C-alpha cells in the first residue's frame, strides 16, 4: 500500500477569512458592536454551512426511520446512516464493523463501562484511570466500583511538567484489567503518550480505552494501527452536529461486549 502522508503534509496557508465565511454564526455582530470571535472549541465547536445544509437537506427530503421500514424514505435514510458510518470509519482508519454510534463521547465511555466492563469485570478486578481525566472517564468507573466492587486506581499528574507520571502508571497497571486514559486533557491541553500507554497496558494483559473527545479534532487517528481496544469521539467538537458521537472498538473487545441499552432494535 502507498505510504500515508504525514499529518499536515501539503497543507495550504491558513486563509482565516475564508474559514470564517464557512461559519454563519461568525457573521454575527455582538451587542458591543464587534464581530463574534469564538475560541471555546474545547467545549463545543460551531457548525459550518456544509453541516447545516446537509442536516437541513436530510430533514427536508428523506427523513424516516432507518432500518425500520420498507418504503423509499426509509431506504434512503438507511443508506444515509450507513454511508456516514462507512465514511466515519474510513476517516478513523478502521472498518465500519468497528464503529458504534453513540449520543456523545460521554455515552461512548459509558458504553465501555456498561457494555464491556459490566460483562467482564468482577469484584476485586482493577480499572486504572488518571487524575487528568474528564468526568466522563472517571464517574462511570466510580459508579461501577460501587456497583461491582472493582478496585479503581488513579495515576497522578507530574505537577512540575503537567504530564502523567508514567512510572507511577507502570506500577498502577500491574494486575489491571482495563486502563482508561484521555488522549488530550480538556483542562491542560496536554497530549498524553497514548501509544506508550497502550503498549504498557497490553504488556500486562489489560484492555485500553482512550477518550479522544479532545484529541480527534486535532490529530489524524488510524484506529487499527493505534492498537487501542476502545476510542471515543464526539462530533460536536469536530464541527459536526450536537448529539452524536461514536465508539471505535477492536475485534477482540467487541466480541466481549453485551447490550448496553435494550429495546426494539435488538429483537430478532
C-alpha positions as CSV (number, residue, x, y, z in Angstrom):
1,X,0.0,0.0,0.0
2,X,1.1,3.6,-0.5
3,X,2.7,5.3,2.5
4,X,0.3,7.6,4.4
5,X,1.1,11.3,4.3
6,X,2.3,12.9,7.5
7,X,-0.5,14.9,9.3
8,X,-0.5,18.4,7.8
9,X,1.8,17.5,4.9
10,X,0.9,19.5,1.8
11,X,-1.3,21.8,3.8
12,X,-2.1,25.3,2.3
13,X,-1.5,28.5,4.2
14,X,-4.4,29.3,6.6
15,X,-7.0,31.6,5.0
16,X,-8.7,32.8,8.1
17,X,-11.3,34.9,6.3
18,X,-12.3,32.1,4.0
19,X,-12.7,29.7,7.0
20,X,-14.8,32.3,8.9
21,X,-17.1,32.7,5.9
22,X,-18.0,29.0,6.2
23,X,-19.5,29.5,9.6
24,X,-22.7,31.6,9.6
25,X,-22.6,32.2,13.3
26,X,-19.3,34.0,12.9
27,X,-21.0,36.7,10.8
28,X,-22.9,37.8,13.9
29,X,-22.3,41.3,15.4
30,X,-22.3,41.3,19.2
31,X,-24.1,43.9,21.3
32,X,-20.8,45.7,21.8
33,X,-20.7,46.3,18.0
34,X,-17.8,43.9,17.4
35,X,-17.8,40.8,15.2
36,X,-18.1,37.5,17.1
37,X,-14.8,35.7,17.8
38,X,-15.3,32.2,19.2
39,X,-12.4,30.4,20.9
40,X,-14.4,28.0,23.1
41,X,-13.9,25.0,20.8
42,X,-12.7,22.7,23.6
43,X,-16.3,22.9,24.9
44,X,-18.0,22.7,21.6
45,X,-17.3,23.8,18.0
46,X,-19.5,25.9,15.8
47,X,-21.1,24.4,12.6
48,X,-20.0,25.2,9.1
49,X,-22.6,25.8,6.4
50,X,-21.9,22.4,4.8
51,X,-23.0,20.6,8.0
52,X,-26.1,22.9,8.4
53,X,-27.1,22.3,4.8
54,X,-26.6,18.5,5.0
55,X,-28.8,18.3,8.1
56,X,-31.4,20.6,6.5
57,X,-31.4,18.5,3.3
58,X,-31.9,15.3,5.3
59,X,-34.9,16.6,7.3
60,X,-36.4,18.3,4.2
61,X,-36.1,15.5,1.7
62,X,-35.6,12.0,3.1
63,X,-36.1,11.8,6.8
64,X,-37.6,8.5,8.0
65,X,-36.9,5.7,10.5
66,X,-33.7,4.0,9.3
67,X,-33.6,0.2,9.4
68,X,-37.2,0.0,10.5
69,X,-39.4,0.3,7.4
70,X,-39.7,-0.8,3.8
71,X,-40.5,2.4,1.9
72,X,-38.5,4.8,-0.2
73,X,-37.7,7.3,2.6
74,X,-36.7,4.6,5.0
75,X,-34.4,3.1,2.4
76,X,-32.8,6.5,1.7
77,X,-32.4,7.2,5.5
78,X,-30.8,3.8,6.0
79,X,-28.4,4.5,3.1
80,X,-27.5,7.9,4.6
81,X,-26.9,6.4,8.0
82,X,-24.8,3.5,6.8
83,X,-23.0,5.7,4.3
84,X,-22.0,8.0,7.1
85,X,-20.8,5.0,9.2
86,X,-18.6,3.9,6.3
87,X,-17.1,7.4,5.8
88,X,-16.5,7.9,9.6
89,X,-14.9,4.5,9.9
90,X,-12.6,5.2,7.0
91,X,-11.7,8.6,8.4
92,X,-10.6,7.0,11.6
93,X,-8.7,4.2,9.9
94,X,-10.9,1.2,10.7
95,X,-13.8,-0.8,9.2
96,X,-17.5,0.0,9.6
97,X,-18.0,-3.1,11.8
98,X,-15.7,-1.5,14.4
99,X,-17.8,1.7,14.8
100,X,-20.7,2.1,17.2
101,X,-22.9,5.2,17.0
102,X,-23.4,6.9,20.4
103,X,-25.0,10.2,21.5
104,X,-21.7,11.7,22.7
105,X,-18.2,10.8,23.8
106,X,-19.6,10.6,27.4
107,X,-22.1,7.9,26.2
108,X,-19.3,6.1,24.4
109,X,-17.2,5.9,27.6
110,X,-20.3,4.7,29.5
111,X,-20.7,2.1,26.8
112,X,-17.3,0.8,27.7
113,X,-18.3,0.7,31.3
114,X,-21.7,-0.9,30.9
115,X,-21.3,-2.7,27.7
116,X,-17.9,-4.2,28.3
117,X,-16.7,-3.9,31.9
118,X,-20.1,-4.9,33.4
119,X,-19.8,-8.2,31.4
120,X,-16.1,-8.8,32.1
121,X,-15.1,-7.4,35.5
122,X,-15.9,-8.7,38.9
123,X,-15.2,-7.8,42.5
124,X,-11.5,-7.2,43.0
125,X,-10.7,-6.6,39.4
126,X,-8.7,-3.4,38.7
127,X,-9.5,-0.4,36.5
128,X,-6.8,2.3,36.1
129,X,-7.6,5.9,35.1
130,X,-5.8,9.2,35.8
131,X,-6.2,12.4,37.8
132,X,-6.2,14.3,34.5
133,X,-9.4,12.8,33.1
134,X,-12.7,14.4,32.1
135,X,-15.5,13.3,34.4
136,X,-16.8,11.1,31.6
137,X,-13.8,8.9,32.1
138,X,-13.9,9.0,35.9
139,X,-17.6,8.8,37.1
140,X,-18.6,5.7,35.2
141,X,-15.7,3.8,36.9
142,X,-16.6,5.2,40.3
143,X,-20.2,4.0,39.8
144,X,-19.1,0.6,38.6
145,X,-16.7,0.4,41.5
146,X,-19.7,0.9,43.9
147,X,-21.9,-1.5,42.0
148,X,-19.4,-4.3,41.3
149,X,-16.7,-3.9,43.9
150,X,-13.9,-3.3,41.4
151,X,-10.7,-1.5,42.5
152,X,-10.2,1.9,41.0
153,X,-6.6,3.2,40.8
154,X,-5.6,6.8,39.8
155,X,-2.4,7.7,38.0
156,X,-1.1,11.0,39.3
157,X,-0.1,14.1,37.3
158,X,3.5,15.3,37.5
159,X,2.9,18.8,39.0
160,X,6.2,20.1,37.6
161,X,5.7,19.0,34.0
162,X,1.9,18.8,34.0
163,X,2.1,15.4,32.3
164,X,1.1,12.0,33.5
165,X,3.5,10.2,35.8
166,X,4.3,7.2,33.6
167,X,6.5,5.5,36.2
168,X,3.5,5.5,38.6
169,X,1.3,4.3,35.7
170,X,3.6,1.3,35.2
171,X,3.1,0.4,38.9
172,X,-0.7,1.0,38.8
173,X,-1.3,-1.1,35.7
174,X,0.1,-4.2,37.4
175,X,-2.8,-6.7,37.6
176,X,-5.2,-4.3,35.9
177,X,-8.0,-5.5,33.6
178,X,-8.7,-2.1,32.0
179,X,-6.7,1.2,31.5
180,X,-8.7,4.4,30.7
181,X,-6.8,7.5,29.5
182,X,-7.6,10.7,27.9
183,X,-5.9,11.4,24.5
184,X,-5.7,15.2,25.2
185,X,-6.6,16.9,28.5
186,X,-9.6,19.2,28.3
187,X,-8.1,21.3,31.1
188,X,-4.3,21.3,30.5
189,X,-4.2,20.7,26.7
190,X,-1.6,18.1,27.3
191,X,-1.3,15.4,24.7
192,X,-0.7,12.1,26.6
193,X,1.6,9.5,25.2
194,X,-1.3,7.1,24.4
195,X,1.0,4.9,22.2
196,X,3.1,4.3,25.3
197,X,0.1,3.7,27.5
198,X,-1.4,1.1,25.0
199,X,1.8,-0.8,24.8
200,X,2.3,-0.7,28.6
201,X,-1.3,-1.9,29.2
202,X,-1.2,-4.7,26.7
203,X,2.1,-5.9,28.1
204,X,0.1,-6.5,31.3
205,X,-2.8,-8.1,29.5
206,X,-5.2,-5.2,30.1
207,X,-7.6,-3.6,27.7
208,X,-7.2,0.1,26.9
209,X,-9.9,2.8,26.5
210,X,-8.9,6.1,25.0
211,X,-11.1,9.2,25.5
212,X,-10.3,11.1,22.3
213,X,-13.0,13.8,22.5
214,X,-10.2,16.4,22.6
215,X,-7.6,14.5,20.6
216,X,-9.6,13.5,17.5
217,X,-10.3,17.2,16.4
218,X,-6.6,17.9,16.2
219,X,-4.8,14.7,15.3
220,X,-5.3,12.2,12.5
221,X,-6.2,8.8,14.0
222,X,-5.7,5.4,12.4
223,X,-7.5,3.3,15.0
224,X,-6.4,-0.1,13.7
225,X,-2.8,0.9,13.7
226,X,-3.0,2.6,17.1
227,X,-3.9,-0.7,18.8
228,X,-6.4,0.6,21.4
229,X,-9.3,-1.5,22.3
230,X,-11.8,1.4,22.6
231,X,-11.7,5.0,21.5
232,X,-14.4,7.6,22.0
233,X,-15.2,10.6,19.8
234,X,-17.7,13.5,19.9
235,X,-18.9,15.1,16.7
236,X,-19.8,18.4,18.2
237,X,-16.1,19.1,19.0
238,X,-15.2,18.5,15.3
239,X,-17.6,21.0,13.7
240,X,-20.2,18.2,13.5
241,X,-23.8,18.0,14.9
242,X,-24.5,18.1,18.6
243,X,-25.9,14.8,20.0
244,X,-23.8,12.3,18.1
245,X,-20.5,10.5,18.8
246,X,-19.0,7.1,18.3
247,X,-17.1,4.4,20.0
248,X,-14.4,2.6,18.0
249,X,-13.8,-1.0,19.2
250,X,-11.3,-3.6,18.4
251,X,-12.4,-7.0,17.2
252,X,-11.3,-8.7,20.3
253,X,-13.0,-6.2,22.7
254,X,-16.2,-6.2,20.5
255,X,-16.5,-10.0,20.9
256,X,-16.6,-9.5,24.7
257,X,-19.4,-6.8,24.8
258,X,-23.0,-7.2,25.7
259,X,-26.1,-4.9,25.3
260,X,-25.9,-1.5,27.0
261,X,-29.3,-0.3,26.0
262,X,-32.2,-2.7,25.2
263,X,-35.3,-2.2,23.1
264,X,-36.9,-3.0,19.8
265,X,-33.7,-2.7,17.7
266,X,-32.2,-5.8,19.4
267,X,-35.2,-8.0,18.9
268,X,-34.8,-10.6,16.2
